[in-house]
Amino acid sequence: MARSYPAPAELSELSLQSSWAGAPDPADTFDPWAFDDRMATYRELLTATNSWQQFGIDNRRNPLWGLMFQHQWQFDTDRLGLDCRKTRRIDPDAGWGFGNYTLSVVPWLGAVAAGVVPDRDLAAAPADGRFEYIGGGTTSVRIVPPVYEPGVAAWRDYFAAVNGFDGGDDEPLRMKLWAAHKVCLDVASAKLRSISPAPYSDLELMFLQGWCRMVDYLWAAAWPTDFDFMSEYGLDVLPDQLLVDSTRGLPPRVRGNVRNVIGLADLPDRRYRFNLALWRRAMRTRSARRRVLPMLDAIFNPSMDNAGDILRLLGYLARP
C-alpha cells in the first residue's frame, strides 16, 4: 500500500505537485542520478521530520521545503542536464546537479546517521566525471570522500535537533539547517569556480557561481525556507530559462536579481569576503534578520525609495 505524505493543499497549484505525488516510495537503492529518486528522498525527509506534526498537520512549517523547491526549479529550467526533463536522469557533469547532490545525498546521509530515516544502498556515479561523488553501496562498503564528511556531520546535528524541536520558535533550528547547508555548498562552490561552462554558456556558469555566493547572504540571515515563505518569495525571482548571452527578455524583477547574482560572481574573493563579513555583522540580531527582505534590497538595489532601509542597515551594522 502506498504511503501517505501530508502536504499543504496549495501544493496542487505548483509544478512541484507532480514531483511530490509522482515520486516513487523509497526503494532498496537510492539512485541520486534519477531526478525522481532525489525528490522521493526529499519527501521522505520532510515526512520523517514531522512525525508528531511539530511543523503542522500539513507539514507547511518544515524548513526542508526550500531544498525541494530549489530542485524543482532546476529541473523545470533544464539546469540538471539538457535532456533531464525528457529522460528524468540528472547529468553527473551538470554544475547545478552537482551542487544539488551536496544538498540531497549529504543531508540524507546525515539523517541516516541521526536515525531519522533507514539506510539504503547508494548508487555510484558514472566513472570519469568531472566531479567527485560518494562511492556507492551499503554503509559497510560506502566510500565517503573526506570533503563530504563535515557536511554529513552538520546535517546529522540538524536532524538530531529536529528530534528535540517542540514546534515553537524555529529560528535556532533554521540556523542549524543553514550551517549544514553552507558546509555542503562550500564544497560545490570551490569546485564550480574552476570548471568549464560547456555545455552551458559562460553567463549561466557565472550565474551558478554567483548563486552560491548569494546563498551565503541567505545563510547569514537564517532565511526562512518553509512552504509559505518559499511560495511567496521564492518562485518569481529566478529565471525560468537557461541564460545564453544576455539577460534581455527576462522580466524586470528577475533580470535585476540575475544581474545582482552575476555581480557577486564577478567580485574578487577579498572584496566578496569583506562584504559578506559586513552583512553577517548586520544580521547579528533577530530584529535585523526579521527584516531580511528590505535589508537585501537595500544592499543590492540602493535607491531613494529604500533610503530608510539603508539607514536601518547601517544602524544594525554599527551596533556594538
N, C-alpha and C positions, 0 to 999 in steps of 0.2 A: 504494500500500500504506500502511495506517495506521502511524503512528509508534509507537514503544514508549516508554512513560512509567513507568519503575520507581517503585514507591511501597511503603511499609510494608504488610504483609499486614493489619494491624489496621485499615487504612482501610476495609476491606469492612464493618466494624461501624458505620460512621458515615454520617450523611446526606451528608457531603462526598463519599463514594464516587461517588454518581450524577453529581455535577458533574465530578469528576475523569475518570471514564470517558466521560461523555456529551458533554463539551465538544468542539467540532469542532477539527480541526487548524487552525493559523493560516492565514487566507486572505489575499488581497492587501490587504484593508482591515480595519483594526481598528475595530470598531463598539463603543465603550465604553458605549452605551446598551442593548446586548444583554448580559444577565447572563452568558450562556454564553461570550461573547467575552472578558469580563473574566476569567472563570475559566480559559479557554483560555490567556490571556496569562500568568496566574499559573503555570499548569502549564508553559508554555514557559520562563518564567524559572527555575522550580525545576529543570527538566531541564537547561537550558543551563548552570547554575552548578554542576552536578555531573558535568561531562564526564569527569572521571577518578576519580569516586567518592570525592572528598575528604570528602563528607558521608555516606559509607556506601553500600554497594551498593544499598540501597533508598532512599537519599536522606533518611533519617529525621532526620539531624542538621542539615539545611538550615534556617537561621533564617527563610527566607521562608514557611515553613508558617503562621506566625502571621497573615499577611495573608489567606491563603486561608481559614483557619478563621473569621476575623472576618467576611469577606464572606459565607460560607455562613450564618452566624448571622443576618446582616442580611436575607438572602433568606428564610430559614425563618420569620422573625418579621414579615414584611411591612414592614420598615423601608426598603426600596428603592422603595416605591410600593405603594399599596393593592391594585393588581391585578397586581403583578410576578410573583407565583407562577403566575398564570394566563397572562399574556402573555409572561413572561420578558423583559420590557422594563423598564429602570430609568427611573424618573421623573426627568428632569433637575432638577426642583424639589424633590425629596426631600432633606432635610438629610443623612441618613445616606449617600445615594447620592453627594452632592457630596463629603462627607468622604472616601468611598472612592475617588472619582475622583482626588483628590490622592495617593492611596496605591496606585493601579493604573496610570493613564496616565502619571503623572510618573515613577514607578520604571521603567516600560517605556522611556520616552524616555531616562532615564539609562543603561539597559542598551544601548540603541541607540547612544548616544554613546560608550559604553565598548567597543563592538564585540562585545558578548556575544550579541545577537540581531539579525537583519536588520531594517531599517526596512520599514515598510508604510505605505500610506495610512491616515489617521486620519479617521474620520467626525466631522463637526462636530456640535455640539449644536444642537437646535432654537432658532430665534431667539426673542428676547423673554423669556427665562427670568430668574429672579432671581439666578442665579449666573454668574460669568464663567468661561468654559472656554477651552481651547486651540483655536485655529482649525484646521479640518480640512485635508486634502490631504497631499501628499508633503512631504518635508523642505524642498524648494526653495520651496514656497509656504506652508508651515505657519506660522501666527502664534502664537508663544508669548508671552502677556502677561508683562510684567516680574515680576509677582508669583510666577510659577511658575519663573523661571529659577534662583533659588538651590536649589530642590528638585531640578531636573534635574541641576545640577552636583553636589549632595551625593550623589545616587544614582549618578551616574557614578563618583564617588570610591569608593563602596561596591563597585560591580561591578568596578572596577579592582582593589580589594583582594582580592576573591574570586579573581581570576585568580592571585594570589600566595599564596593560602591553602594550607598544606601538610597540612591535615587534623588538626592538633594543637589547641592552645588556641584556642578560637573567641571568647573574650570581646572581644579587640580588634576583631574583625570585627563582633560584635554592637553594640559601641559606635558603629561607623560606621553600621550599619544604623539604630540608634535616632536618631543625629544627623540622618540624612536623613529619617527618619520624622517627627521633630519639626518640621523646617523646613517640611515639607508640611502637617502637621496644624495648625500655627500659622496658615497661610493660611486653612484651613477654619474654625478656631475663631474667628478675628476676625470673619468674616462671619456665622457661626452665632449670635453673640451679639446680632445686630441684626435677625433675621428674625421674621416672624410664624410661629406654630406651625402654622397651618392647612395641610393638612387633619388634622394630628395634634393631640394635646392639649397644653396648656401643660406638663403634667407630663412628657410624652415629650420635648418640646424641652429642658426643664431637664435631663433625664437625658442627652440628647445633649451638651449644653453641659458638663455635669459630667464626662462620659466623656472629652471632650477634655482636661480638666484632670487626670483620673486617669491618663491615658496619660503625662502629664509625670512622674508618680511612677515609672512603669514605665521610662521613658526614663532617668531619673537612676540607676536600679539596673541598667541593661542587662539587663532582664527577658528570660529565655530564651524563644525563640519556635520552637524545634524541634518536631518532630512529637510526641515523647514527652512533653515538658513541657506542650504545649498540650492533649494528650489527657488528661493527669492533672489539670491545674489550670485549664484554660480553657473547659471545657464546661458546668459546673454552677454558675456564679456570675453568669450574666447571664439576664435574664428571657426566657422563651420566648413572650412575647406583648407586644403594644404596651401601654404604660401609658395609662390613661384618666383616672381621677380619684383613684386612691389606689394604694398598694402592697399592699393587702389581697388575700389569695388567692395571693400568691407564696409559694413555700417559704421557711422561715425564713432559711436561709443567703442565698438570692437577695435576699430582702426587705431584709436587713441591708446587703448590698452596694449595692443600688439606693439605699437611703437615704443611705449614705455618699457615693455619687456625686452625688446631688442636693444634698447638703450642700455639696459642693465648688462646685457651680454657684451656690449662694447666697452664697458668701463674697465680700466686697468685694475688688476687684482687689489692693489693697495688702496686705491680710491674706493672700490666696492667695499672692502672690509671696513674702512673708516666710516662710510655712510651707514653701513649696517650696524656698526657699534653705536652710532648716534641714535639710530632708530630703536635699538634694543634699550638704550638708556631711557628714551622717551616712553617706552612701553613697560616700564617697571611697575607701574601702579595699575590697579584694576580699573580705576576711572578712565585712564588712558586707553586701556585695552577695550573697554566698552565702547569707545568712540573710534574704533579702528577704521571704519569706512571713511569718515570725513578726514581722519588723520592721513590715511593713504592718499586721498585725493589732494590734501594739502602738500604732500611731498612730490607727487608725480604730476599734478596738474595745478600748480600755483597760479592764482589769478586774483583780481579784485573781488570776485564773487566769494572766494573762500578765505579772504584775508583774516577773518576772525578765527578760523580754524588754524591758520598758520601761526597766529599769536598763541593760541592754546597749545599747539605743539611745542612752540618754543618754551612755554611755561612748564610743560611736562619735562622737557629736556633740562631745564635749569633747576628743577627741584633737587635739594640735597639728598 
